[in-house]
């Protein structure tokens, strides 16, 4: 049976000789010995090394790799735990990227950026990612995967320099000002001015949304009491009811 030298195995697997010796010491792979005492690897040993490297790339620790190879582990449970861990790591990376992207946009606009501002932007990125995760729960509850794909395709037309964090802050500000003024006569000048602000904030969405998307949004907010504990659009059900009443009052006045 043909065997390979340690040099040939390193070339085929991309592993270093030091890694091969370390894996052997950990009991993850064994090596045959030539008459001269040199390590030799057969097909089964090389296959085992490929298994080890594949499991390592998937994020498993060497202890977990050893358990998997030895068959002494609940495979489904271990995979589920590893998936959860990798998703958590991905979320942390996404949070960091969101903050750094925000910092890069500020620099591209010629804005000064000190260390404190950078840290603040990174923290805002973490908040944005949490908000996105919350909204994903709401979307999964009310929209099919196909509908969500359609939304993403439409929203991709929003300009690349659109600042989502700043946009959310504007909704929160408008929602808090309306709430502080309630109750209001929906037909009053103040109410109609608020409605104008509301429509102006909707401009980025209205520019890319079709009629069905707009109707879906209205329907979603009409059911806001069902999901308001999962995600916050920046205003509560009372504010939404007021906006609907103000819109109806305007429609009547325009007839």
C-alpha positions as CSV (number, residue, x, y, z in Angstrom):
1,X,0.0,0.0,0.0
2,X,1.4,3.4,-1.0
3,X,2.1,5.9,1.8
4,X,3.1,9.5,1.7
5,X,5.8,11.3,3.5
6,X,5.1,14.2,5.9
7,X,6.3,16.6,3.2
8,X,3.9,15.2,0.6
9,X,1.0,15.3,3.1
10,X,1.7,19.0,3.9
11,X,1.6,19.8,0.2
12,X,-1.7,18.0,-0.3
13,X,-3.5,19.3,2.8
14,X,-2.0,22.7,3.2
15,X,-1.1,21.8,6.8
16,X,2.3,22.5,8.3
17,X,4.5,19.7,9.7
18,X,4.1,21.2,13.1
19,X,0.3,21.0,12.8
20,X,0.5,17.3,11.8
21,X,2.7,16.5,14.8
22,X,0.3,18.5,17.1
23,X,-2.7,16.7,15.8
24,X,-0.9,13.4,16.3
25,X,-0.1,14.3,19.9
26,X,-3.8,15.2,20.5
27,X,-4.8,11.8,19.1
28,X,-6.7,13.2,16.2
29,X,-4.6,11.3,13.6
30,X,-2.0,8.6,13.7
31,X,1.0,8.1,11.5
32,X,2.7,5.0,10.3
33,X,6.5,4.7,10.7
34,X,9.0,3.7,8.0
35,X,11.9,1.3,8.8
36,X,14.0,4.5,9.4
37,X,11.4,5.9,11.9
38,X,10.0,8.5,9.5
39,X,6.3,9.3,9.6
40,X,4.3,7.9,6.7
41,X,0.6,8.5,6.0
42,X,-1.8,6.1,4.2
43,X,-5.1,7.0,2.5
44,X,-7.1,6.6,5.8
45,X,-4.7,9.0,7.6
46,X,-5.0,11.6,4.9
47,X,-8.8,11.3,4.9
48,X,-8.8,11.8,8.6
49,X,-6.7,14.9,8.2
50,X,-9.2,16.3,5.7
51,X,-12.0,15.6,8.2
52,X,-10.1,17.5,11.0
53,X,-9.4,20.5,8.8
54,X,-13.0,20.6,7.5
55,X,-14.4,20.5,11.1
56,X,-11.9,23.2,12.2
57,X,-13.0,25.5,9.4
58,X,-16.6,25.0,10.6
59,X,-15.5,26.5,13.9
60,X,-15.3,23.3,16.1
61,X,-12.7,23.2,18.8
62,X,-10.1,20.5,18.8
63,X,-11.8,18.8,21.7
64,X,-15.1,18.8,19.8
65,X,-13.3,17.5,16.7
66,X,-11.9,14.7,18.7
67,X,-15.3,13.8,20.1
68,X,-16.9,13.9,16.7
69,X,-14.2,11.7,15.1
70,X,-14.4,9.3,18.1
71,X,-18.2,9.1,17.8
72,X,-18.7,9.9,21.5
73,X,-20.9,12.9,21.1
74,X,-24.6,13.8,20.3
75,X,-24.0,15.1,16.8
76,X,-27.3,17.0,16.4
77,X,-26.9,18.7,19.7
78,X,-23.2,19.7,19.0
79,X,-24.1,21.1,15.6
80,X,-27.0,23.1,17.0
81,X,-24.7,24.6,19.6
82,X,-22.1,25.4,17.0
83,X,-24.6,27.1,14.7
84,X,-25.8,29.3,17.6
85,X,-22.2,30.2,18.4
86,X,-21.3,31.1,14.8
87,X,-24.5,33.1,14.4
88,X,-23.6,35.1,17.6
89,X,-20.1,35.7,16.2
90,X,-21.6,36.8,12.9
91,X,-23.9,39.2,14.7
92,X,-21.0,40.8,16.5
93,X,-19.1,41.2,13.2
94,X,-22.2,42.7,11.6
95,X,-22.5,45.1,14.5
96,X,-18.8,46.2,14.1
97,X,-19.2,46.6,10.4
98,X,-22.3,48.7,10.8
99,X,-20.5,51.1,13.0
100,X,-17.4,51.3,10.8
101,X,-19.6,51.8,7.7
102,X,-21.2,54.7,9.5
103,X,-17.8,56.1,10.3
104,X,-16.6,55.7,6.7
105,X,-19.7,57.6,5.4
106,X,-19.0,60.5,7.8
107,X,-15.4,60.7,6.6
108,X,-16.5,60.6,3.0
109,X,-18.7,63.6,3.6
110,X,-15.6,65.5,4.9
111,X,-16.8,65.4,8.6
112,X,-14.2,65.3,11.4
113,X,-14.1,62.0,13.3
114,X,-12.3,61.6,16.6
115,X,-12.0,58.5,18.7
116,X,-15.0,59.3,20.9
117,X,-17.2,59.8,17.8
118,X,-16.0,56.5,16.3
119,X,-16.9,54.7,19.5
120,X,-20.4,56.3,19.5
121,X,-20.9,55.3,15.8
122,X,-19.9,51.7,16.6
123,X,-22.4,51.7,19.5
124,X,-25.1,53.0,17.2
125,X,-24.2,50.2,14.8
126,X,-24.9,47.7,17.5
127,X,-28.3,49.3,18.2
128,X,-29.1,49.3,14.5
129,X,-28.4,45.6,14.2
130,X,-30.5,44.8,17.3
131,X,-33.4,46.9,15.7
132,X,-33.0,45.0,12.4
133,X,-33.2,41.6,14.3
134,X,-36.4,42.8,16.0
135,X,-38.0,43.8,12.8
136,X,-37.0,40.5,11.2
137,X,-39.2,38.8,13.8
138,X,-42.1,41.0,12.8
139,X,-41.5,40.4,9.1
140,X,-41.3,36.6,9.6
141,X,-44.7,36.8,11.4
142,X,-46.6,38.7,8.7
143,X,-44.7,38.2,5.4
144,X,-43.7,35.1,3.5
145,X,-40.0,34.6,2.5
146,X,-41.0,35.5,-1.1
147,X,-42.7,38.7,0.0
148,X,-39.6,39.6,2.1
149,X,-37.4,39.0,-0.9
150,X,-39.6,41.3,-3.0
151,X,-39.3,44.0,-0.3
152,X,-35.5,43.7,-0.2
153,X,-35.3,44.0,-4.0
154,X,-37.5,47.1,-4.0
155,X,-35.7,48.7,-1.1
156,X,-32.3,48.1,-2.7
157,X,-33.2,51.2,-4.9
158,X,-32.9,53.5,-1.9
159,X,-29.7,55.6,-2.4
160,X,-26.6,54.1,-1.0
161,X,-25.9,57.1,1.2
162,X,-29.2,56.7,3.1
163,X,-28.6,56.9,6.8
164,X,-30.9,54.4,8.5
165,X,-30.0,55.4,12.0
166,X,-30.6,59.0,11.4
167,X,-33.9,58.2,9.6
168,X,-35.1,56.1,12.6
169,X,-34.2,59.0,14.9
170,X,-36.4,61.4,12.9
171,X,-39.4,59.0,13.3
172,X,-38.8,58.8,17.0
173,X,-38.6,62.6,17.2
174,X,-41.8,63.1,15.2
175,X,-43.6,60.4,17.1
176,X,-42.7,61.9,20.5
177,X,-43.8,65.4,19.5
178,X,-47.2,64.1,18.2
179,X,-47.7,62.1,21.4
180,X,-47.0,65.1,23.5
181,X,-49.7,67.1,21.7
182,X,-52.5,64.5,21.8
183,X,-55.4,64.7,21.8
184,X,-55.7,66.8,18.7
185,X,-58.5,67.6,16.3
186,X,-57.4,65.7,13.2
187,X,-58.7,68.5,11.0
188,X,-56.8,71.2,12.9
189,X,-53.9,73.1,11.4
190,X,-51.5,71.6,13.9
191,X,-52.7,68.1,13.0
192,X,-52.4,68.7,9.3
193,X,-48.9,70.1,9.8
194,X,-47.9,66.9,11.6
195,X,-49.4,64.9,8.7
196,X,-47.2,66.9,6.2
197,X,-44.1,66.0,8.3
198,X,-45.2,62.4,8.3
199,X,-45.6,62.3,4.6
200,X,-42.3,64.0,4.1
201,X,-40.5,61.3,6.2
202,X,-42.2,58.6,4.1
203,X,-40.6,60.1,0.9
204,X,-37.7,57.6,0.7
205,X,-40.1,54.7,1.1
206,X,-42.7,56.0,-1.3
207,X,-40.0,56.6,-3.9
208,X,-39.3,52.9,-4.3
209,X,-42.5,51.2,-3.0
210,X,-45.3,50.0,-5.2
211,X,-49.0,50.1,-4.3
212,X,-49.0,46.7,-2.7
213,X,-46.1,47.5,-0.4
214,X,-47.8,50.7,0.7
215,X,-51.0,48.9,1.4
216,X,-49.0,46.2,3.3
217,X,-47.4,48.8,5.5
218,X,-50.7,50.4,6.4
219,X,-52.1,47.0,7.2
220,X,-49.1,46.1,9.3
221,X,-49.5,49.3,11.4
222,X,-53.2,48.8,11.7
223,X,-52.2,45.6,13.6
224,X,-49.5,47.3,15.6
225,X,-51.0,46.3,18.9
226,X,-50.1,42.7,18.0
227,X,-46.4,43.2,17.6
228,X,-45.4,46.6,19.2
229,X,-43.7,44.6,22.0
230,X,-41.3,43.1,19.5
231,X,-40.2,46.2,17.6
232,X,-40.6,49.9,17.8
233,X,-41.1,52.1,14.8
234,X,-40.6,55.3,16.8
235,X,-44.3,55.9,17.6
236,X,-47.1,54.1,19.4
237,X,-50.6,53.0,18.5
238,X,-52.2,56.3,19.7
239,X,-49.9,58.2,17.3
240,X,-50.7,55.8,14.4
241,X,-54.5,56.2,15.1
242,X,-54.0,60.0,15.0
243,X,-52.2,59.9,11.7
244,X,-54.9,57.7,10.2
245,X,-57.6,60.2,11.4
246,X,-55.6,63.2,10.1
247,X,-55.3,61.5,6.7
248,X,-59.0,60.8,6.6
249,X,-59.8,64.4,7.6
250,X,-57.6,65.7,4.8
251,X,-59.3,63.3,2.3
252,X,-62.7,64.6,3.3
253,X,-61.6,68.2,3.0
254,X,-60.2,67.6,-0.5
255,X,-63.5,66.2,-1.9
